[in-house]
């Protein structure tokens, strides 16, 4: 679509003004031939307002366009918009934070095939975010999303295995994910259609838990030197995730 090409600079120069005009025209079009383009145009208008590209930043306008693009969970609408709404309503320190809405939209997107939302649902079930905590449901979502290649789900599944004292499984999956490097992130983002930010968080989690297994000799020979390397790798990928997990260790949670 020409508007998206202008917005993202795909094969042409970036022109935000022209991109916005084009997408607004498509989003309000009544032409039957344009009907399949409308959800994508509305999603990208939401993205423009959310990021402040081509227009002023406005969460209110972003929400409006994302909701139009998501079309009440219609599988023929923008599934990306449905997933983004799940994230939009999950943001900390936001006036729009509403975990029940976040759960609803991730559920709709997951039902329509979103791999990112499937992993997010697993985390919500695991932590009891917006609903009652359900470890069985968390395991199902995280396992299925992991099998489909969601690295963030893998990192959380490693953590769930560890907390459940399934150390062999935690070590096995933790090792697998911990072998990923920075150059793998953009490739995986394209292959799985998952955000690089969450792929990075998944790798950081897996590295930390694998290091914990190495340091404690859980299901494998203790190796404090190697453990230190993976603790460092976890910190390199995401210092905040590393700090949260370190605090959990200090509190005896893991």
C-alpha positions in Angstrom: 0.0 0.0 0.0 1.4 3.4 -1.1 0.6 5.1 2.3 2.6 2.5 4.2 5.4 2.6 1.8 5.7 6.4 2.3 5.3 6.0 6.1 8.1 3.4 6.4 10.2 4.5 3.5 9.8 1.1 1.7 11.3 1.6 -1.8 10.8 5.3 -1.6 11.6 8.4 0.5 9.8 8.8 3.8 7.0 11.4 3.5 4.9 11.4 6.7 2.4 14.1 5.5 1.7 12.3 2.2 1.5 8.9 4.0 -1.0 10.3 6.5 -3.2 11.8 3.8 -3.2 8.6 1.9 -4.0 6.4 4.9 -6.8 8.7 6.0 -8.3 8.6 2.5 -8.2 4.8 2.5 -9.6 4.4 6.0 -12.7 6.3 5.1 -13.1 4.8 1.6 -16.4 3.1 0.7 -14.9 1.5 -2.4 -15.3 -2.3 -2.3 -11.8 -2.8 -3.8 -10.3 -0.8 -0.9 -12.1 -2.8 1.8 -9.2 -5.1 2.5 -6.8 -2.2 2.9 -8.9 -0.3 5.5 -7.8 -2.2 8.6 -4.1 -1.8 7.8 -4.5 1.9 7.0 -6.3 2.4 10.4 -3.7 0.4 12.2 -0.9 2.6 10.7 -2.8 5.8 11.6 -2.9 4.5 15.2 0.8 3.8 15.0 1.5 7.3 13.7 -0.4 9.0 16.5 1.1 6.7 19.2 4.6 7.3 18.0 4.1 10.9 17.1 5.3 10.3 13.5 3.8 12.6 10.9 1.3 14.0 13.4 1.4 15.1 17.0 1.6 12.3 19.6 -1.8 11.5 21.0 -2.8 8.3 23.0 -6.5 9.3 22.5 -6.2 9.3 18.7 -4.0 6.2 18.7 -6.6 4.3 20.8 -9.4 5.5 18.5 -7.6 4.3 15.3 -6.4 1.0 16.9 -10.0 0.2 18.0 -11.3 0.9 14.5 -8.6 -1.3 13.0 -9.3 -4.1 15.5 -13.0 -4.1 14.7 -14.2 -5.9 17.9 -11.9 -8.8 17.3 -13.0 -9.5 13.7 -10.5 -12.1 12.3 -10.6 -10.2 9.0 -9.6 -6.9 10.7 -6.1 -5.9 11.8 -4.8 -8.6 14.1 -1.7 -6.4 14.7 -4.1 -3.7 16.1 -5.7 -6.3 18.4 -2.3 -7.2 19.8 -1.2 -3.6 20.1 -4.3 -2.8 22.1 -3.4 -5.6 24.5 0.0 -3.9 25.0 -1.6 -0.3 25.0 -3.8 -1.2 27.9 -0.9 -2.9 29.8 1.4 0.1 30.0 2.6 1.0 33.5 2.1 4.7 34.6 -0.5 5.2 31.8 -4.0 6.8 32.2 -5.2 4.1 29.8 -3.9 1.1 31.8 -6.7 -1.4 32.0 -5.6 -5.0 32.4 -9.1 -6.5 31.8 -9.1 -4.7 28.4 -5.6 -5.9 27.8 -6.6 -9.5 28.5 -9.6 -9.2 26.2 -7.6 -7.9 23.3 -4.8 -10.3 23.7 -7.4 -13.1 23.8 -9.0 -11.9 20.6 -5.7 -11.5 18.8 -4.5 -14.9 20.1 -7.7 -16.5 18.8 -7.0 -15.0 15.4 -3.4 -16.4 15.3 -1.2 -13.7 17.0 1.9 -15.4 18.3 2.9 -12.3 20.3 -0.5 -12.2 22.1 -0.3 -15.9 22.9 2.9 -15.3 24.8 1.5 -12.2 26.5 -1.5 -14.3 27.6 0.8 -16.8 29.2 2.5 -14.1 31.2 -0.9 -12.6 32.3 -2.0 -16.1 33.5 1.3 -16.7 35.2 1.3 -13.4 37.1 -2.4 -13.0 37.5 -2.6 -9.7 35.6 -6.2 -8.7 34.9 -7.5 -12.1 35.9 -7.1 -14.9 38.5 -3.7 -16.5 38.4 -3.8 -19.8 36.5 -0.5 -21.7 36.2 -2.0 -24.5 34.1 -3.3 -22.0 31.5 0.0 -20.1 31.7 1.9 -23.3 30.9 -0.3 -24.1 27.9 0.0 -20.6 26.4 3.7 -20.3 27.0 4.4 -23.8 25.8 2.4 -23.4 22.6 3.9 -19.9 21.9 7.4 -21.3 22.6 6.8 -24.1 20.1 5.9 -21.5 17.5 9.1 -19.6 18.1 8.1 -16.8 20.6 11.3 -16.1 22.5 9.7 -14.0 25.1 7.4 -16.9 25.9 10.4 -19.2 26.0 12.1 -16.9 28.6 9.0 -16.9 30.8 8.6 -20.7 30.4 12.1 -21.2 31.6 11.3 -19.1 34.6 8.1 -21.0 35.2 9.9 -24.4 34.9 12.5 -23.1 37.5 9.9 -21.9 40.0 8.0 -25.2 39.6 11.3 -27.0 40.4 11.4 -28.6 36.9 15.1 -27.9 36.8 16.0 -30.3 33.9 13.4 -28.6 31.7 14.5 -25.2 32.9 18.2 -26.0 32.1 17.4 -27.5 28.7 15.3 -24.6 27.4 17.4 -22.0 29.2 20.5 -23.3 27.4 18.8 -23.2 24.0 17.6 -19.6 24.4 20.9 -18.5 26.0 22.8 -19.3 22.8 21.0 -16.5 20.9 23.0 -13.4 20.2 22.2 -9.8 19.3 22.4 -10.4 15.6 19.7 -13.1 15.9 17.1 -10.6 17.3 16.1 -8.7 14.1 16.0 -12.0 12.2 13.7 -13.6 14.8 11.5 -10.4 14.8 10.9 -10.9 11.1 10.4 -14.6 11.3 7.9 -14.5 14.3 6.4 -11.0 13.8 7.3 -10.3 17.5 8.7 -7.1 18.8 12.5 -7.0 19.2 12.1 -5.5 22.7 10.4 -8.6 23.9 12.7 -11.0 22.2 15.5 -9.3 24.1 13.7 -9.7 27.4 13.1 -13.4 26.7 16.8 -14.0 26.1 17.7 -12.0 29.2 15.4 -14.2 31.3 16.7 -17.4 29.9 20.3 -16.4 30.4 19.7 -15.5 34.0 17.8 -18.7 34.9 20.4 -20.9 33.1 23.1 -19.1 35.0 21.2 -19.8 38.2 21.1 -23.5 37.3 24.9 -23.5 36.6 25.7 -21.7 39.9 23.5 -24.0 42.0 24.3 -27.2 40.2 20.7 -27.9 39.4 20.4 -30.8 36.9 23.9 -30.1 35.6 27.5 -29.9 36.9 28.1 -26.7 38.9 30.2 -24.1 37.0 30.3 -20.7 38.7 32.7 -19.3 36.1 30.2 -20.1 33.3 27.3 -18.9 35.4 29.0 -15.5 35.7 29.3 -15.3 32.0 25.5 -15.9 31.5 24.6 -13.5 34.4 26.6 -10.9 32.5 24.9 -11.8 29.2 21.5 -11.4 30.9 22.5 -8.0 32.1 23.9 -7.0 28.7 20.6 -7.9 27.0 18.2 -6.3 29.6 19.6 -4.7 32.8 16.0 -4.2 34.2 15.0 -7.9 33.7 18.3 -9.0 35.3 17.7 -6.7 38.3 14.2 -8.0 38.8 15.4 -11.6 38.8 18.3 -10.8 41.1 15.9 -9.2 43.5 13.7 -12.4 43.3 16.8 -14.5 44.2 17.5 -12.2 47.2 13.9 -12.6 48.3 14.1 -16.4 48.0 11.4 -16.4 45.3 13.7 -18.2 42.8 
